[in-house]
Amino acid sequence: MEEGKGVVKHMLLAKFKDGISENQIEEYIKGYANLVNIIEPMKSLHWGKDISIENLHHGFTHVFESTFETKEGLAEYIAHPVHVEFANGFLSSLDKVLVVDFKPTTVDI
């Protein structure tokens, strides 16, 4: 596969700061989801709360997975002014954050 070609996943793990209310978290999630309607290269967003029984979450409580058609699309999203404005507020509400970008592959068995 050529570099930059093919679907790219953008995975963000988050732990909100103490004192951030559930209503504030809900508003951030709605704002994050709305980026799909504004920033064309962002094709989808899935999110959820940690429900692991393994206790390996290292304090992260929420996961956000975005899909982009290409690495260039991800770069366009990251630089987009609406994303930058959203990210400034969202990231300031987080105690911990981890971001990983990857190209998903299927294992043939």
All heavy atoms as an XYZ file, in Angstrom:
871
protein
N       0.846     -1.180      0.000
C       0.000      0.000      0.000
C       0.888      1.238      0.000
O       1.841      1.334      0.739
C      -0.893     -0.020      1.245
C      -1.854      1.140      1.321
S      -2.885      1.138      2.807
C      -3.889     -0.292      2.500
N       0.532      2.193     -0.854
C       1.309      3.423     -0.931
C       1.159      4.239      0.342
O       0.105      4.250      0.966
C       0.830      4.280     -2.105
C       1.118      3.686     -3.459
C       0.621      4.615     -4.557
O       0.898      5.823     -4.492
O      -0.039      4.109     -5.463
N       2.226      4.910      0.718
C       2.182      5.801      1.887
C       1.125      6.868      1.664
O       1.054      7.472      0.608
C       3.553      6.454      2.103
C       3.642      7.288      3.348
C       3.526      6.492      4.634
O       3.872      5.301      4.626
O       3.087      7.063      5.639
N       0.275      7.074      2.660
C      -0.760      8.095      2.560
C      -2.043      7.605      1.931
O      -3.039      8.298      1.947
N      -2.045      6.409      1.340
C      -3.239      5.892      0.686
C      -3.932      4.888      1.614
O      -3.295      4.164      2.350
C      -2.881      5.201     -0.640
C      -2.155      6.093     -1.610
C      -3.010      7.245     -2.065
C      -2.255      8.133     -3.031
N      -2.849      9.427     -3.186
N      -5.238      4.868      1.556
C      -6.008      3.913      2.354
C      -6.515      4.521      3.651
O      -6.051      5.565      4.098
N      -7.492      3.849      4.219
C      -8.162      4.317      5.429
C      -7.172      4.486      6.581
O      -6.258      3.684      6.761
C      -9.272      3.325      5.831
C      -9.841      3.622      7.197
C     -10.381      3.334      4.787
N      -7.381      5.558      7.353
C      -6.581      5.836      8.542
C      -7.532      6.016      9.714
O      -8.564      6.688      9.595
C      -5.729      7.114      8.360
C      -5.010      7.485      9.645
C      -4.736      6.939      7.225
N      -7.193      5.407     10.842
C      -7.954      5.562     12.080
C      -7.183      6.489     13.011
O      -5.960      6.411     13.113
C      -8.157      4.205     12.772
C      -8.956      3.202     11.961
C     -10.414      3.572     11.908
C     -11.215      2.464     11.250
N     -12.651      2.689     11.349
N      -7.931      7.352     13.685
C      -7.381      8.303     14.648
C      -8.027      7.946     15.986
O      -9.232      8.127     16.176
C      -7.763      9.722     14.196
C      -7.326     10.829     15.089
N      -6.027     11.270     15.176
C      -8.042     11.626     15.924
C      -5.961     12.297     16.016
N      -7.165     12.522     16.499
N      -7.247      7.371     16.881
C      -7.751      6.885     18.169
C      -7.287      7.830     19.268
O      -6.095      8.101     19.399
C      -7.204      5.486     18.437
C      -7.756      4.816     19.659
S      -9.380      4.113     19.429
C      -9.076      2.934     18.148
N      -8.257      8.343     20.050
C      -7.943      9.239     21.149
C      -8.508      8.625     22.429
O      -9.703      8.340     22.507
C      -8.566     10.620     20.899
C      -8.231     11.707     21.916
C      -8.213     13.061     21.225
C      -9.196     11.736     23.076
N      -7.630      8.398     23.399
C      -8.038      7.936     24.720
C      -8.002      9.132     25.652
O      -7.068      9.931     25.599
C      -7.092      6.856     25.242
C      -6.936      5.609     24.375
C      -5.913      4.669     24.992
C      -8.252      4.916     24.176
N      -9.024      9.258     26.496
C      -9.139     10.458     27.321
C      -9.561     10.127     28.741
O     -10.279      9.154     28.980
C     -10.161     11.410     26.707
N      -9.107     10.966     29.668
C      -9.616     10.995     31.042
C      -9.899     12.461     31.327
O      -9.000     13.296     31.271
C      -8.608     10.464     32.049
C      -9.133     10.548     33.497
C      -8.067     10.196     34.514
C      -8.590     10.238     35.923
N      -9.033     11.552     36.379
N     -11.167     12.758     31.589
C     -11.542     14.132     31.888
C     -11.058     14.523     33.276
O     -10.953     13.696     34.181
C     -13.062     14.306     31.775
C     -13.542     14.287     30.344
C     -13.915     13.099     29.739
C     -13.587     15.458     29.604
C     -14.342     13.071     28.421
C     -14.014     15.443     28.286
C     -14.392     14.246     27.692
N     -10.773     15.810     33.434
C     -10.339     16.331     34.728
C     -11.455     16.193     35.752
O     -12.644     16.242     35.409
C      -9.973     17.817     34.612
C      -8.722     18.091     33.836
C      -8.466     19.590     33.749
C      -7.197     19.862     32.956
N      -6.977     21.313     32.776
N     -11.055     16.013     37.011
C     -12.029     16.059     38.096
C     -12.706     17.426     38.037
O     -12.066     18.439     37.769
C     -11.347     15.873     39.451
C     -10.787     14.467     39.630
O     -11.235     13.545     38.923
O      -9.891     14.299     40.482
N     -13.979     17.447     38.285
C     -14.718     18.704     38.262
C     -15.405     18.984     36.939
O     -16.226     19.897     36.857
N     -15.060     18.243     35.889
C     -15.774     18.383     34.613
C     -17.065     17.575     34.754
O     -17.024     16.370     34.988
C     -14.932     17.866     33.424
C     -13.595     18.599     33.334
C     -15.722     17.963     32.125
C     -13.693     20.050     32.951
N     -18.198     18.246     34.635
C     -19.489     17.591     34.869
C     -19.865     16.661     33.711
O     -19.341     16.799     32.593
C     -20.586     18.631     35.054
O     -20.887     19.259     33.819
N     -20.798     15.764     33.982
C     -21.301     14.870     32.935
C     -21.939     15.677     31.811
O     -21.820     15.309     30.640
C     -22.292     13.855     33.512
C     -21.637     12.759     34.337
C     -20.635     11.922     33.541
O     -20.922     11.563     32.368
O     -19.558     11.617     34.098
N     -22.603     16.782     32.146
C     -23.199     17.641     31.114
C     -22.126     18.262     30.234
O     -22.295     18.348     29.012
C     -24.057     18.748     31.745
C     -25.366     18.229     32.289
O     -25.818     17.145     31.924
N     -25.972     18.994     33.180
N     -21.012     18.692     30.837
C     -19.911     19.254     30.056
C     -19.307     18.182     29.152
O     -19.007     18.447     27.988
C     -18.842     19.829     30.977
C     -19.261     21.099     31.686
C     -18.248     21.500     32.757
O     -17.950     20.717     33.664
N     -17.742     22.720     32.651
N     -19.135     16.978     29.696
C     -18.588     15.874     28.889
C     -19.512     15.588     27.713
O     -19.056     15.426     26.576
C     -18.370     14.623     29.762
C     -17.245     14.879     30.772
C     -18.079     13.400     28.892
C     -17.082     13.801     31.830
N     -20.815     15.561     27.957
C     -21.787     15.318     26.898
C     -21.691     16.394     25.818
O     -21.763     16.092     24.622
C     -23.196     15.283     27.479
C     -24.256     14.888     26.484
C     -25.627     14.748     27.128
O     -25.722     14.178     28.228
O     -26.597     15.223     26.497
N     -21.504     17.637     26.219
C     -21.362     18.725     25.247
C     -20.081     18.570     24.423
O     -20.089     18.819     23.211
C     -21.403     20.086     25.939
C     -22.782     20.459     26.447
C     -23.847     20.471     25.354
O     -23.619     21.075     24.286
O     -24.914     19.853     25.578
N     -18.988     18.164     25.054
C     -17.754     17.916     24.304
C     -17.949     16.774     23.316
O     -17.480     16.851     22.167
C     -16.579     17.603     25.239
C     -15.963     18.836     25.856
C     -15.921     18.995     27.237
C     -15.413     19.839     25.063
C     -15.344     20.125     27.811
C     -14.842     20.968     25.630
C     -14.813     21.110     27.003
O     -14.255     22.235     27.565
N     -18.638     15.728     23.722
C     -18.874     14.593     22.821
C     -19.726     15.033     21.638
O     -19.423     14.685     20.482
C     -19.507     13.415     23.593
C     -18.480     12.836     24.580
C     -20.012     12.343     22.630
C     -19.052     11.865     25.599
N     -20.770     15.814     21.875
C     -21.597     16.328     20.777
C     -20.775     17.210     19.842
O     -20.913     17.131     18.613
C     -22.778     17.119     21.332
C     -23.858     16.263     21.949
C     -24.972     17.131     22.510
C     -26.024     16.306     23.222
N     -27.072     17.174     23.816
N     -19.924     18.048     20.418
C     -19.064     18.908     19.600
C     -18.097     18.103     18.757
O     -17.878     18.408     17.572
N     -17.522     17.063     19.359
C     -16.589     16.189     18.633
C     -17.333     15.511     17.486
O     -16.875     15.501     16.337
C     -16.017     15.157     19.601
C     -14.694     14.537     19.229
C     -13.865     14.032     20.221
C     -14.267     14.424     17.913
C     -12.653     13.437     19.922
C     -13.058     13.828     17.602
C     -12.255     13.338     18.613
O     -11.051     12.744     18.312
N     -18.504     14.955     17.769
C     -19.288     14.264     16.747
C     -19.694     15.215     15.622
O     -19.747     14.807     14.453
C     -20.513     13.623     17.382
N     -19.959     16.469     15.940
C     -20.377     17.430     14.924
C     -19.259     17.762     13.941
O     -19.536     18.227     12.828
C     -20.910     18.708     15.579
C     -21.614     19.590     14.583
O     -22.449     19.131     13.801
N     -21.263     20.858     14.591
N     -18.024     17.508     14.304
C     -16.916     17.768     13.372
C     -17.084     16.971     12.084
O     -16.647     17.409     11.019
C     -15.574     17.448     14.033
C     -15.186     18.332     15.223
C     -13.854     17.860     15.810
C     -15.132     19.797     14.857
N     -17.740     15.812     12.153
C     -17.986     14.993     10.956
C     -18.820     15.778      9.941
O     -18.649     15.625      8.734
C     -18.689     13.663     11.327
C     -19.088     12.878     10.096
C     -17.799     12.826     12.227
N     -19.720     16.630     10.420
C     -20.584     17.411      9.541
C     -19.894     18.642      8.964
O     -20.409     19.249      8.026
C     -21.832     17.871     10.310
C     -22.634     16.712     10.824
O     -22.852     15.728     10.123
N     -23.068     16.812     12.064
N     -18.757     19.000      9.518
C     -18.085     20.247      9.134
C     -16.800     19.991      8.354
O     -16.487     20.722      7.409
C     -17.772     21.081     10.401
C     -19.077     21.446     11.109
C     -16.958     22.323     10.066
C     -18.881     22.044     12.495
N     -16.054     18.970      8.747
C     -14.721     18.731      8.168
C     -14.811     17.512      7.251
O     -14.886     16.371      7.714
C     -13.668     18.541      9.281
C     -13.691     19.755     10.217
C     -12.288     18.332      8.666
C     -12.803     19.620     11.437
N     -14.813     17.753      5.950
C     -15.094     16.719      4.941
C     -14.222     15.463      5.056
O     -14.744     14.359      4.929
C     -15.000     17.337      3.540
C     -15.564     16.458      2.439
C     -14.585     15.404      1.953
O     -13.370     15.663      1.971
O     -15.047     14.319      1.570
N     -12.920     15.576      5.287
C     -12.108     14.353      5.337
C     -12.454     13.409      6.501
O     -12.115     12.230      6.461
C     -10.675     14.856      5.490
C     -10.693     16.260      5.020
C     -12.070     16.777      5.343
N     -13.126     13.928      7.526
C     -13.520     13.092      8.670
C     -14.782     12.331      8.278
O     -15.841     12.919      8.091
C     -13.764     13.952      9.904
C     -14.027     13.173     11.163
S     -14.298     14.335     12.538
C     -14.313     13.220     13.918
N     -14.670     11.019      8.145
C     -15.776     10.206      7.630
C     -16.692      9.672      8.725
O     -17.868      9.440      8.479
C     -15.235      9.049      6.782
C     -14.441      9.523      5.585
C     -15.267     10.456      4.726
C     -14.499     11.003      3.546
N     -15.224     12.029      2.834
N     -16.157      9.426      9.918
C     -17.005      8.909     10.998
C     -16.315      9.116     12.339
O     -15.106      9.325     12.400
C     -17.307      7.426     10.798
O     -16.136      6.646     10.947
N     -17.139      9.057     13.387
C     -16.640      9.088     14.765
C     -17.437      8.082     15.565
O     -18.671      8.071     15.513
C     -16.800     10.474     15.395
C     -16.452     10.517     16.888
C     -14.947     10.457     17.098
C     -17.026     11.751     17.562
N     -16.739      7.223     16.269
C     -17.344      6.317     17.242
C     -16.690      6.618     18.585
O     -15.511      6.968     18.636
C     -17.080      4.849     16.866
C     -17.708      4.461     15.576
N     -17.038      4.513     14.383
C     -18.955      4.023     15.292
C     -17.841      4.121     13.415
N     -19.008      3.816     13.940
N     -17.464      6.502     19.636
C     -16.909      6.769     20.952
C     -17.581      5.849     21.960
O     -18.629      5.264     21.707
C     -17.079      8.232     21.350
C     -18.475      8.575     21.769
C     -19.513      8.938     20.953
C     -18.995      8.529     23.093
N     -20.638      9.135     21.687
C     -20.361      8.887     23.015
C     -18.450      8.223     24.334
C     -21.176      8.952     24.128
C     -19.273      8.288     25.446
C     -20.618      8.654     25.340
N     -16.954      5.734     23.107
C     -17.540      4.967     24.193
C     -16.739      5.156     25.468
O     -15.660      5.743     25.457
N     -17.322      4.651     26.555
C     -16.653      4.670     27.860
C     -15.984      3.328     28.091
O     -16.466      2.292     27.628
C     -17.661      4.920     28.981
C     -18.194      6.317     29.040
C     -19.100      6.472     30.253
C     -19.553      7.887     30.442
N     -20.375      8.032     31.664
N     -14.906      3.352     28.848
C     -14.207      2.125     29.196
C     -15.127      1.205     29.990
O     -15.761      1.635     30.953
C     -12.957      2.436     30.029
C     -12.288      1.159     30.514
O     -11.839      0.379     29.662
O     -12.268      0.935     31.744
N     -15.194     -0.056     29.563
C     -15.974     -1.067     30.277
C     -15.132     -2.320     30.547
O     -15.659     -3.362     30.878
C     -17.253     -1.459     29.509
C     -16.909     -2.017     28.127
C     -18.208     -0.274     29.412
C     -18.068     -2.696     27.432
N     -13.836     -2.177     30.403
C     -12.933     -3.319     30.513
C     -12.985     -3.953     31.897
O     -13.030     -3.275     32.919
C     -11.490     -2.883     30.231
O     -10.606     -3.966     30.438
N     -12.950     -5.281     31.908
C     -12.867     -6.013     33.176
C     -11.421     -6.372     33.499
O     -11.148     -6.918     34.559
C     -13.741     -7.291     33.141
C     -13.298     -8.230     32.023
C     -15.209     -6.925     33.009
C     -13.976     -9.580     32.010
N     -10.504     -6.024     32.606
C      -9.090     -6.351     32.809
C      -8.347     -5.318     33.649
O      -7.225     -5.564     34.064
C      -8.384     -6.504     31.462
C      -8.942     -7.632     30.626
C      -8.307     -7.656     29.269
O      -8.546     -6.710     28.483
O      -7.557     -8.616     28.991
N      -8.938     -4.151     33.834
C      -8.333     -3.077     34.606
C      -6.956     -2.666     34.065
O      -6.025     -2.414     34.817
C      -8.246     -3.448     36.098
C      -8.071     -2.225     36.970
O      -8.488     -1.129     36.620
N      -7.440     -2.405     38.104
N      -6.865     -2.575     32.736
C      -5.623     -2.154     32.085
C      -5.781     -0.796     31.402
O      -4.987     -0.435     30.543
C      -5.188     -3.205     31.056
C      -4.847     -4.587     31.611
C      -4.584     -5.568     30.475
C      -3.636     -4.498     32.529
N      -6.775     -0.021     31.789
C      -7.097      1.244     31.134
C      -6.182      2.392     31.534
O      -6.222      3.455     30.917
C      -8.547      1.630     31.416
C      -8.896      1.617     32.864
N      -8.493      2.595     33.729
C      -9.580      0.705     33.603
C      -8.928      2.316     34.939
N      -9.594      1.159     34.891
N      -5.364      2.206     32.560
C      -4.406      3.226     33.009
C      -5.075      4.570     33.290
O      -4.470      5.630     33.082
C      -3.264      3.392     32.009
C      -2.439      2.157     31.844
N      -1.454      1.802     32.727
C      -2.493      1.171     30.920
C      -0.912      0.660     32.345
N      -1.535      0.250     31.258
N      -6.323      4.532     33.737
C      -7.031      5.747     34.103
C      -7.843      6.376     32.986
O      -8.621      7.295     33.234
N      -7.660      5.925     31.746
C      -8.440      6.476     30.640
C      -9.887      6.006     30.776
O     -10.143      4.844     31.081
C      -7.857      6.056     29.291
C      -6.510      6.665     29.025
C      -5.355      5.913     29.170
C      -6.407      7.990     28.633
C      -4.116      6.482     28.935
C      -5.161      8.563     28.400
C      -4.020      7.811     28.549
N     -10.818      6.908     30.549
C     -12.232      6.600     30.749
C     -13.051      6.627     29.465
O     -14.117      6.026     29.400
C     -12.857      7.613     31.730
O     -12.667      8.939     31.213
C     -12.234      7.490     33.110
N     -12.582      7.328     28.440
C     -13.317      7.477     27.192
C     -12.392      7.183     26.012
O     -11.192      7.469     26.068
C     -13.858      8.897     27.036
C     -14.924      9.250     28.010
N     -14.675      9.467     29.346
C     -16.252      9.414     27.840
C     -15.812      9.757     29.961
N     -16.788      9.735     29.067
N     -12.986      6.652     24.952
C     -12.238      6.404     23.719
C     -13.033      7.002     22.554
O     -14.263      6.920     22.507
C     -11.953      4.896     23.508
C     -13.230      4.100     23.408
C     -11.071      4.661     22.302
N     -12.297      7.640     21.640
C     -12.878      8.256     20.447
C     -12.108      7.739     19.235
O     -10.885      7.843     19.183
C     -12.766      9.780     20.507
C     -13.461     10.374     21.702
C     -12.793     10.509     22.917
C     -14.776     10.784     21.618
C     -13.429     11.052     24.025
C     -15.420     11.328     22.720
C     -14.756     11.462     23.928
N     -12.824      7.174     18.266
C     -12.196      6.639     17.064
C     -12.772      7.343     15.843
O     -13.968      7.244     15.576
C     -12.437      5.137     16.947
C     -11.823      4.550     15.698
C     -12.411      3.214     15.322
O     -13.641      3.148     15.091
O     -11.654      2.248     15.250
N     -11.918      8.049     15.118
C     -12.324      8.735     13.893
C     -11.736      8.001     12.697
O     -10.647      7.429     12.784
C     -11.794     10.174     13.879
O     -12.197     10.861     15.029
N     -12.446      8.066     11.582
C     -12.000      7.427     10.348
C     -11.787      8.475      9.269
O     -12.622      9.375      9.086
C     -13.042      6.394      9.866
O     -13.236      5.424     10.895
C     -12.582      5.693      8.602
N     -10.677      8.319      8.553
C     -10.318      9.190      7.443
C      -9.951      8.314      6.252
O      -9.444      7.206      6.432
C      -9.134     10.085      7.824
C      -9.446     10.961      9.000
C      -9.263     10.501     10.298
C      -9.956     12.231      8.816
C      -9.593     11.284     11.391
C     -10.287     13.027      9.905
C     -10.099     12.552     11.196
N     -10.194      8.803      5.028
C      -9.899      8.000      3.843
C      -8.410      7.912      3.542
O      -7.960      6.956      2.932
C     -10.657      8.536      2.633
C     -12.148      8.272      2.728
C     -12.925      8.759      1.524
O     -12.361      9.493      0.689
O     -14.108      8.409      1.430
N      -7.651      8.930      3.986
C      -6.216      8.957      3.709
C      -5.473      9.661      4.844
O      -6.076     10.371      5.655
C      -5.900      9.748      2.409
O      -6.295     11.110      2.597
C      -6.599      9.149      1.191
N      -4.160      9.484      4.845
C      -3.303     10.189      5.803
C      -3.372     11.696      5.556
O      -3.364     12.485      6.492
C      -1.871      9.667      5.651
C      -0.914     10.154      6.700
C       0.437      9.481      6.519
C       1.464     10.010      7.488
N       2.773      9.380      7.272
N      -3.475     12.090      4.297
C      -3.592     13.506      3.962
C      -4.900     14.085      4.508
O      -4.937     15.234      4.950
C      -3.509     13.726      2.443
C      -2.154     13.422      1.848
C      -1.924     11.926      1.562
O      -2.858     11.121      1.697
O      -0.781     11.577      1.230
N      -5.965     13.288      4.474
C      -7.243     13.721      5.034
C      -7.145     13.959      6.529
O      -7.716     14.913      7.060
N      -6.411     13.091      7.215
C      -6.185     13.270      8.647
C      -5.414     14.565      8.900
O      -5.762     15.343      9.788
C      -5.422     12.074      9.230
C      -4.963     12.202     10.678
C      -6.138     12.396     11.628
C      -4.143     10.974     11.077
N      -4.401     14.824      8.095
C      -3.611     16.057      8.249
C      -4.482     17.288      7.998
O      -4.368     18.293      8.722
C      -2.421     16.046      7.288
N      -5.378     17.213      7.019
C      -6.284     18.332      6.740
C      -7.210     18.575      7.930
O      -7.453     19.717      8.323
C      -7.103     18.027      5.482
C      -8.008     19.146      5.049
C      -8.790     18.805      3.784
O      -8.332     17.983      2.971
O      -9.890     19.369      3.638
N      -7.725     17.505      8.518
C      -8.578     17.588      9.704
C      -7.846     18.247     10.871
O      -8.367     19.151     11.520
C      -9.036     16.180     10.070
C      -9.494     15.992     11.491
C     -10.778     16.343     11.885
C      -8.644     15.424     12.443
C     -11.211     16.140     13.197
C      -9.069     15.223     13.749
C     -10.347     15.587     14.111
O     -10.771     15.397     15.419
N      -6.632     17.800     11.128
C      -5.862     18.316     12.270
C      -5.608     19.817     12.127
O      -5.667     20.556     13.109
C      -4.550     17.518     12.438
C      -4.880     16.109     12.948
C      -3.577     18.228     13.384
C      -3.721     15.142     12.918
N      -5.376     20.268     10.902
C      -5.079     21.688     10.670
C      -6.328     22.547     10.479
O      -6.235     23.776     10.502
C      -4.185     21.824      9.436
N      -7.478     21.937     10.326
C      -8.713     22.687     10.042
C      -9.029     23.632     11.207
O      -8.995     23.231     12.369
C      -9.872     21.706      9.822
C     -11.067     22.327      9.207
N     -11.924     23.155      9.905
C     -11.552     22.250      7.941
C     -12.892     23.549      9.104
N     -12.694     23.002      7.903
N      -9.344     24.887     10.924
C      -9.597     25.866     11.996
C     -10.707     25.459     12.967
O     -10.609     25.734     14.164
C      -9.971     27.147     11.240
C      -9.494     26.963      9.857
C      -9.412     25.498      9.596
N     -11.749     24.800     12.479
C     -12.836     24.372     13.374
C     -12.330     23.295     14.332
O     -12.660     23.307     15.519
C     -14.061     23.890     12.571
C     -15.126     23.313     13.488
C     -14.635     25.032     11.738
N     -11.497     22.378     13.823
C     -10.916     21.351     14.696
C      -9.985     21.989     15.714
O     -10.008     21.643     16.896
C     -10.157     20.297     13.887
C      -9.352     19.376     14.754
N      -7.992     19.514     14.910
C      -9.716     18.340     15.548
C      -7.557     18.592     15.749
N      -8.584     17.865     16.158
N      -9.157     22.910     15.273
C      -8.206     23.567     16.177
C      -8.961     24.259     17.308
O      -8.599     24.123     18.482
C      -7.305     24.562     15.406
C      -6.475     25.406     16.365
C      -6.404     23.805     14.432
N     -10.023     24.984     16.969
C     -10.810     25.672     17.993
C     -11.441     24.671     18.964
O     -11.385     24.850     20.175
C     -11.902     26.524     17.342
C     -12.737     27.283     18.346
C     -13.820     28.135     17.702
O     -13.809     28.315     16.463
O     -14.689     28.605     18.451
N     -12.040     23.594     18.419
C     -12.643     22.574     19.277
C     -11.582     21.933     20.170
O     -11.769     21.769     21.370
C     -13.353     21.500     18.450
C     -13.788     20.341     19.276
C     -14.927     20.435     20.072
C     -13.041     19.165     19.318
C     -15.317     19.364     20.883
C     -13.423     18.104     20.118
C     -14.565     18.207     20.900
N     -10.464     21.546     19.574
C      -9.411     20.837     20.313
C      -8.857     21.676     21.453
O      -8.542     21.131     22.525
C      -8.294     20.418     19.360
N      -8.744     22.982     21.271
C      -8.226     23.836     22.342
C      -9.077     23.730     23.599
O      -8.555     23.625     24.704
C      -8.110     25.281     21.874
C      -6.939     25.497     20.944
O      -5.963     24.753     20.964
N      -7.041     26.507     20.106
N     -10.386     23.757     23.453
C     -11.267     23.614     24.612
C     -11.316     22.197     25.134
O     -11.215     21.949     26.340
N     -11.463     21.238     24.224
C     -11.580     19.828     24.601
C     -10.336     19.362     25.355
O     -10.443     18.788     26.445
C     -11.801     18.990     23.343
C     -11.917     17.524     23.573
C     -13.017     16.982     24.226
C     -10.938     16.654     23.118
C     -13.134     15.615     24.430
C     -11.048     15.291     23.312
C     -12.146     14.760     23.971
N      -9.177     19.621     24.800
C      -7.931     19.145     25.422
C      -7.692     19.795     26.776
O      -7.131     19.163     27.672
C      -6.742     19.373     24.487
C      -6.753     18.547     23.200
C      -5.591     18.942     22.296
C      -6.736     17.050     23.488
N      -8.143     21.033     26.954
C      -7.955     21.693     28.246
C      -8.853     21.074     29.331
O      -8.612     21.284     30.513
C      -8.208     23.190     28.133
O      -9.576     23.454     27.916
N      -9.861     20.305     28.926
C     -10.743     19.639     29.895
C     -10.228     18.259     30.300
O     -10.824     17.614     31.160
C     -12.154     19.511     29.321
O     -12.200     18.505     28.323
N      -9.124     17.827     29.697
C      -8.622     16.471     29.926
C      -7.464     16.456     30.917
O      -6.580     17.311     30.879
C      -8.168     15.845     28.605
C      -9.236     15.720     27.526
C      -8.645     15.088     26.272
C     -10.446     14.937     28.016
N      -7.487     15.440     31.761
C      -6.400     15.182     32.688
C      -5.325     14.336     32.009
O      -4.137     14.507     32.249
C      -6.948     14.462     33.922
C      -5.912     14.259     34.998
O      -5.103     15.174     35.226
O      -5.909     13.169     35.615
N      -5.787     13.406     31.161
C      -4.879     12.523     30.424
C      -5.396     12.382     29.005
O      -6.609     12.332     28.782
C      -4.845     11.116     31.055
C      -4.258     11.035     32.439
C      -4.368      9.623     32.998
C      -3.458      8.682     32.237
N      -3.236      7.407     32.945
N      -4.473     12.288     28.058
C      -4.848     12.056     26.670
C      -3.748     11.245     25.990
O      -2.561     11.413     26.288
C      -5.108     13.383     25.914
C      -3.857     14.229     25.819
C      -5.722     13.131     24.558
N      -4.170     10.356     25.111
C      -3.248      9.560     24.296
C      -3.864      9.468     22.908
O      -5.047      9.138     22.779
C      -3.065      8.157     24.887
C      -2.251      7.167     24.066
C      -0.793      7.579     24.002
C      -2.385      5.768     24.639
N      -3.082      9.785     21.887
C      -3.566      9.728     20.512
C      -2.674      8.791     19.713
O      -1.441      8.885     19.786
C      -3.574     11.128     19.855
C      -3.973     11.032     18.385
C      -4.511     12.057     20.612
N      -3.324      7.895     18.950
C      -2.610      6.978     18.069
C      -3.319      7.003     16.718
O      -4.545      6.892     16.657
C      -2.610      5.536     18.628
C      -1.925      4.588     17.657
C      -1.959      5.485     19.992
N      -2.552      7.161     15.653
C      -3.079      7.090     14.286
C      -2.521      5.824     13.648
O      -1.328      5.534     13.790
C      -2.644      8.316     13.490
C      -3.132      9.614     14.105
O      -4.297      9.650     14.543
O      -2.349     10.578     14.168
N      -3.406      5.088     12.948
C      -2.945      3.826     12.353
C      -3.775      3.468     11.135
O      -4.885      3.956     10.957
C      -2.977      2.688     13.378
C      -4.369      2.309     13.849
C      -5.019      1.214     13.284
C      -5.019      3.036     14.839
C      -6.298      0.871     13.710
C      -6.288      2.689     15.270
C      -6.928      1.595     14.700
N      -3.187      2.620     10.301
C      -3.885      2.057      9.155
C      -4.334      0.658      9.544
O      -3.495     -0.194      9.838
C      -2.966      1.993      7.949
C      -2.617      3.363      7.427
C      -1.769      3.243      6.185
C      -1.498      4.632      5.686
N      -1.616      4.717      4.257
N      -5.639      0.424      9.599
C      -6.111     -0.893     10.001
C      -5.785     -1.953      8.957
O      -5.809     -1.675      7.757
C      -7.622     -0.712     10.143
C      -7.954      0.498      9.346
C      -6.734      1.350      9.299
N      -5.432     -3.114      9.429
C      -5.180     -4.246      8.557
C      -5.970     -5.438      9.070
O      -6.316     -5.519     10.230
C      -3.686     -4.607      8.492
O      -3.243     -4.915      9.811
C      -2.850     -3.479      7.941
N      -6.254     -6.342      8.167
C      -6.985     -7.551      8.505
C      -6.007     -8.717      8.522
O      -5.149     -8.825      7.655
C      -8.087     -7.817      7.464
O      -8.924     -6.672      7.413
C      -8.902     -9.034      7.814
N      -6.151     -9.543      9.513
C      -5.313    -10.744      9.611
C      -6.042    -11.884      8.911
O      -7.179    -12.199      9.267
C      -5.039    -11.112     11.086
C      -4.241    -12.405     11.181
C      -4.320     -9.975     11.787
N      -5.399    -12.455      7.917
C      -5.972    -13.605      7.239
C      -5.565    -14.876      7.956
O      -4.384    -15.078      8.238
C      -5.489    -13.670      5.776
C      -5.983    -12.481      4.966
O      -7.135    -12.065      5.180
O      -5.209    -11.981      4.130
N      -6.553    -15.660      8.286
C      -6.273    -16.921      8.998
C      -6.620    -18.089      8.107
O      -7.562    -18.125      7.417
C      -7.087    -16.990     10.308
C      -6.678    -15.847     11.197
C      -6.904    -18.332     10.984
C      -7.442    -15.748     12.506
